[in-house]
Amino acid sequence: MILSGDHIYKMDYAPMIQAHLDRGADLTVAVMPVPLEETHRFGIMVVDGEGRITEFYEKPKERDKGNLASMGIYVFSASALERRLNEEPGVRVDFGRDIIPAMVTGGDRVISYRFEGYWVDVGTIDSYWATNLELLGSRPGLDLYSHDLPILTRSEERPAVKVGPQGRISNSLVSNGCVVRGTVINSVLSPGVQVSPGAVVQDSVVMNDTWIGPGARLDRVVVDKQVVVGGGVVLGTGDLSVPNALHPDKIYAGISVVGKGAILPDGAVIGRNVLIGMDRDESHFPPDRQVGDGQTI
């Protein structure tokens, strides 16, 4: 089995492996339908009446190839995979670009396995942000609290969440070790995040051990680990429709992103679709500490 690392799902692999064995397949690919407007992000395939894959298109620009997408979950016959890899020794190969199309057109028995559960590709910033916030719904597609196929996260030992006298938490996931003295609304906080008095975190994903200073306001942002958000910082304000100038194909949904270890100086005002790189500090910001929509630091 070969699995992708940027997908969120629960799946019992045993039935797929058994189907692979029962059908004598060289390769079995887990598949499910996706919206037509998303097909350019996936390997798209055509199958016959028996579920055999007859055509495969890696991230097609056209929308006329159907919407049955590869989930990036593969079961190979070891001998078939070894044979295909040895066809071009020493050449770096990609499964979607090289191996699967060669097997489909080269006579190998390539079978589809339909999956009907929850599955999301979080390989983009907006899908990562949206998938996190979907966990806050009353009936999320991925149930973290189910006893069926439990998610056994390797977790650090941290103290319980502490909510101060001014703290308020609404419709959020707040992990162990967090100290909330401000306001958290519709957000996901990883372990060890500290929210100072007067700070407001809304519609955001904040990772481990980030410190959010007094009076700061975060709206529609993804903040990496060990970031310091200075007092009075406004992070996420302005025009949602202005894409990032350097990465317009990656940062365009109104979500600003802060890299690991960055220090945002007191009073900075940071717009939408902004990228703050790793380990940036006050010396990297303009003198007025204003970062407009779509800019990169």
C-alpha positions as CSV (number, residue, x, y, z in Angstrom):
1,M,0.0,0.0,0.0
2,I,1.1,3.5,-0.8
3,L,-0.7,6.5,0.8
4,S,-0.7,10.2,0.5
5,G,0.1,12.4,3.5
6,D,-2.1,15.5,2.9
7,H,-5.6,13.8,3.0
8,I,-8.0,13.7,5.9
9,Y,-10.2,10.6,6.1
10,K,-11.0,7.4,8.0
11,M,-10.8,4.2,6.1
12,D,-10.5,0.5,6.9
13,Y,-8.0,-0.7,4.3
14,A,-8.7,-4.4,4.7
15,P,-11.7,-4.6,2.3
16,M,-9.7,-2.7,-0.4
17,I,-6.8,-5.1,0.0
18,Q,-9.2,-8.1,-0.2
19,A,-10.8,-6.7,-3.4
20,H,-7.3,-6.3,-4.9
21,L,-6.5,-9.9,-4.2
22,D,-9.9,-11.2,-5.3
23,R,-9.7,-9.5,-8.7
24,G,-6.1,-10.4,-9.3
25,A,-5.2,-6.7,-9.9
26,D,-1.8,-5.3,-10.5
27,L,-2.9,-2.0,-9.1
28,T,-6.1,-1.0,-7.2
29,V,-6.8,2.8,-6.9
30,A,-9.3,4.1,-4.3
31,V,-11.6,6.6,-6.1
32,M,-14.5,8.9,-5.3
33,P,-16.4,11.6,-7.2
34,V,-15.3,15.2,-6.7
35,P,-17.0,18.5,-7.9
36,L,-16.2,19.3,-11.6
37,E,-14.6,22.6,-10.6
38,E,-12.1,20.7,-8.5
39,T,-11.0,18.1,-11.0
40,H,-7.9,20.0,-12.0
41,R,-6.4,19.2,-8.6
42,F,-6.7,15.4,-8.9
43,G,-5.9,12.4,-11.1
44,I,-9.1,11.8,-13.0
45,M,-10.1,8.4,-14.5
46,V,-12.6,6.7,-16.7
47,V,-13.7,3.2,-15.7
48,D,-15.7,0.5,-17.5
49,G,-18.7,-1.4,-16.3
50,E,-16.5,-3.8,-14.2
51,G,-14.6,-0.9,-12.5
52,R,-11.4,-1.4,-14.5
53,I,-9.6,1.9,-15.2
54,T,-9.4,2.5,-18.9
55,E,-8.2,6.1,-19.0
56,F,-6.2,8.2,-16.5
57,Y,-5.6,12.0,-16.7
58,E,-3.3,13.6,-14.1
59,K,-4.8,17.0,-13.0
60,P,-6.5,17.7,-16.3
61,K,-7.2,21.4,-17.3
62,E,-10.4,20.4,-19.1
63,R,-13.5,19.4,-17.3
64,D,-14.7,16.9,-19.9
65,K,-12.8,13.9,-18.5
66,G,-15.4,13.1,-15.8
67,N,-15.1,13.6,-12.0
68,L,-14.0,10.3,-10.7
69,A,-10.8,11.2,-8.8
70,S,-7.9,9.2,-7.4
71,M,-7.7,9.5,-3.6
72,G,-4.0,8.8,-3.6
73,I,-4.6,5.4,-1.9
74,Y,-3.0,2.6,-3.9
75,V,-2.6,-1.2,-3.5
76,F,0.1,-2.6,-5.8
77,S,1.1,-6.0,-6.7
78,A,4.8,-5.8,-5.6
79,S,6.1,-7.5,-8.8
80,A,4.1,-5.2,-11.1
81,L,5.3,-2.1,-9.2
82,E,8.9,-3.3,-9.2
83,R,8.7,-4.0,-13.0
84,R,7.4,-0.5,-13.7
85,L,10.0,1.2,-11.5
86,N,12.8,-0.7,-13.2
87,E,11.8,0.4,-16.6
88,E,13.6,3.7,-16.1
89,P,16.3,3.0,-13.4
90,G,17.6,6.1,-11.7
91,V,14.9,8.4,-13.0
92,R,12.7,10.1,-10.5
93,V,9.1,9.0,-11.1
94,D,5.7,10.3,-10.0
95,F,2.8,7.9,-9.5
96,G,0.2,10.1,-11.1
97,R,2.3,11.3,-13.9
98,D,4.3,8.2,-14.7
99,I,3.4,4.9,-13.0
100,I,-0.4,4.8,-13.2
101,P,-0.7,6.0,-16.8
102,A,1.9,3.5,-17.9
103,M,0.1,0.7,-16.2
104,V,-3.3,1.7,-17.6
105,T,-2.0,1.9,-21.2
106,G,0.5,-0.9,-20.9
107,G,-1.8,-3.8,-20.3
108,D,-1.6,-4.1,-16.5
109,R,-4.9,-4.9,-14.7
110,V,-5.7,-1.6,-13.0
111,I,-8.9,-1.6,-10.9
112,S,-10.9,1.1,-9.1
113,Y,-12.2,0.8,-5.6
114,R,-15.0,3.2,-4.7
115,F,-14.9,4.8,-1.3
116,E,-18.1,6.4,0.1
117,G,-16.9,7.9,3.4
118,Y,-15.5,11.3,4.3
119,W,-12.3,12.3,2.5
120,V,-10.7,15.7,1.9
121,D,-7.5,16.7,0.1
122,V,-5.9,19.5,2.3
123,G,-3.1,20.2,-0.2
124,T,-4.1,23.9,-0.5
125,I,-4.3,26.7,2.1
126,D,-8.0,27.3,1.7
127,S,-8.9,23.6,1.9
128,Y,-6.7,23.2,5.0
129,W,-8.4,26.2,6.7
130,A,-11.9,25.2,5.7
131,T,-11.4,21.6,6.8
132,N,-10.3,22.7,10.2
133,L,-13.3,24.9,10.6
134,E,-15.7,22.3,9.4
135,L,-14.8,20.3,12.6
136,L,-16.7,23.0,14.5
137,G,-20.1,22.2,12.9
138,S,-22.8,20.3,14.7
139,R,-22.4,17.3,12.5
140,P,-18.9,17.4,10.9
141,G,-18.1,14.9,8.2
142,L,-15.1,13.7,10.3
143,D,-16.3,12.8,13.8
144,L,-13.3,13.2,16.2
145,Y,-15.4,11.8,19.1
146,S,-16.6,8.5,17.5
147,H,-15.5,5.2,19.0
148,D,-15.4,3.7,15.6
149,L,-11.9,3.9,14.0
150,P,-10.7,6.3,16.7
151,I,-8.0,8.8,15.9
152,L,-5.1,8.0,18.4
153,T,-3.1,11.1,18.2
154,R,0.4,11.0,19.8
155,S,-0.1,13.9,22.2
156,E,2.2,15.8,24.5
157,E,1.4,15.9,28.2
158,R,0.0,19.4,28.8
159,P,-2.1,20.9,31.6
160,A,-5.8,21.4,31.0
161,V,-7.2,24.4,29.2
162,K,-7.3,27.5,31.4
163,V,-9.9,30.2,30.8
164,G,-9.2,33.5,32.6
165,P,-11.8,35.8,34.2
166,Q,-12.1,37.8,30.9
167,G,-11.8,34.7,28.7
168,R,-14.6,33.7,26.4
169,I,-14.7,30.7,24.0
170,S,-17.5,30.1,21.5
171,N,-17.8,27.3,19.0
172,S,-14.1,26.4,19.0
173,L,-11.7,23.5,19.5
174,V,-9.1,24.5,22.2
175,S,-6.3,22.0,22.9
176,N,-4.6,21.2,26.2
177,G,-2.1,23.7,27.4
178,C,-4.0,26.7,26.1
179,V,-4.6,29.8,28.2
180,V,-7.4,32.0,27.1
181,R,-7.8,35.4,28.7
182,G,-9.3,37.0,25.6
183,T,-12.0,35.9,23.1
184,V,-11.9,32.9,20.8
185,I,-14.7,32.5,18.2
186,N,-15.2,29.7,15.6
187,S,-11.5,28.8,15.7
188,V,-9.1,25.9,16.2
189,L,-6.2,26.3,18.8
190,S,-3.4,23.8,19.0
191,P,-1.7,22.9,22.3
192,G,-0.1,25.7,24.2
193,V,-1.6,28.8,22.5
194,Q,-2.0,31.8,24.8
195,V,-4.6,34.5,24.1
196,S,-4.0,37.7,26.1
197,P,-6.7,39.9,27.6
198,G,-8.6,41.9,25.0
199,A,-7.4,39.8,22.1
200,V,-9.9,38.3,19.7
201,V,-9.3,35.2,17.5
202,Q,-12.0,34.6,15.0
203,D,-12.4,32.1,12.1
204,S,-8.7,31.1,12.5
205,V,-6.4,28.2,12.9
206,V,-3.5,28.8,15.3
207,M,-0.8,26.2,15.9
208,N,1.3,25.2,18.9
209,D,2.7,27.6,21.4
210,T,1.8,30.8,19.6
211,W,1.4,33.8,21.9
212,I,-1.3,36.4,21.0
213,G,-0.7,39.8,22.6
214,P,-3.2,42.1,24.4
215,G,-5.7,43.7,22.1
216,A,-4.6,41.8,19.0
217,R,-7.3,40.8,16.5
218,L,-7.0,37.7,14.2
219,D,-9.6,37.1,11.5
220,R,-9.5,34.3,8.9
221,V,-5.8,33.4,9.3
222,V,-3.6,30.3,9.6
223,V,-0.8,30.9,12.1
224,D,2.1,28.4,12.4
225,K,3.9,27.3,15.5
226,Q,5.7,29.5,18.0
227,V,4.6,32.8,16.5
228,V,4.5,35.9,18.6
229,V,1.6,38.3,17.7
230,G,2.4,41.6,19.3
231,G,0.0,43.7,21.2
232,G,-2.6,45.5,19.2
233,V,-1.8,43.7,16.0
234,V,-4.6,43.5,13.4
235,L,-4.0,40.3,11.4
236,G,-6.5,39.8,8.6
237,T,-8.3,42.9,7.5
238,G,-9.1,44.4,4.1
239,D,-10.2,43.2,0.7
240,L,-10.7,39.4,0.4
241,S,-10.5,39.4,-3.4
242,V,-7.0,40.7,-3.7
243,P,-4.7,37.6,-4.2
244,N,-1.2,37.3,-3.0
245,A,1.1,39.0,-5.6
246,L,3.8,36.3,-5.4
247,H,1.6,33.3,-5.1
248,P,-1.8,34.2,-6.7
249,D,-2.5,30.5,-7.4
250,K,-2.0,29.5,-3.7
251,I,-3.1,32.4,-1.5
252,Y,-6.3,33.9,-2.9
253,A,-9.2,33.0,-0.7
254,G,-8.8,35.9,1.8
255,I,-6.7,33.8,4.2
256,S,-3.5,35.3,5.5
257,V,-0.7,32.9,6.6
258,V,2.1,33.4,9.2
259,G,5.1,31.2,9.1
260,K,6.7,29.4,12.1
261,G,8.6,31.5,14.6
262,A,7.6,34.8,13.1
263,I,7.3,37.9,15.4
264,L,4.7,40.4,14.5
265,P,5.6,43.8,16.0
266,D,3.2,45.7,18.2
267,G,0.5,47.6,16.3
268,A,1.1,46.0,12.9
269,V,-1.8,46.0,10.5
270,I,-1.8,43.1,8.1
271,G,-4.2,42.7,5.2
272,R,-5.9,39.7,3.5
273,N,-4.0,37.1,1.4
274,V,-0.7,38.1,3.1
275,L,2.2,35.7,3.6
276,I,4.5,36.3,6.5
277,G,7.5,34.0,6.1
278,M,9.2,31.9,8.8
279,D,11.2,33.7,11.5
280,R,10.3,37.2,10.2
281,D,10.6,40.0,12.8
282,E,10.2,43.7,13.2
283,S,13.3,44.4,11.0
284,H,11.5,42.9,8.0
285,F,8.4,45.1,8.3
286,P,8.0,48.5,6.8
287,P,8.5,51.5,9.2
288,D,4.8,52.1,9.5
289,R,4.1,48.4,10.1
290,Q,1.4,48.4,7.5
291,V,1.2,45.3,5.2
292,G,-1.4,45.7,2.5
293,D,-3.6,43.0,0.9
294,G,-1.7,40.5,-1.1
295,Q,1.8,41.4,0.1
296,T,4.5,39.1,1.3
297,I,7.0,39.7,4.1
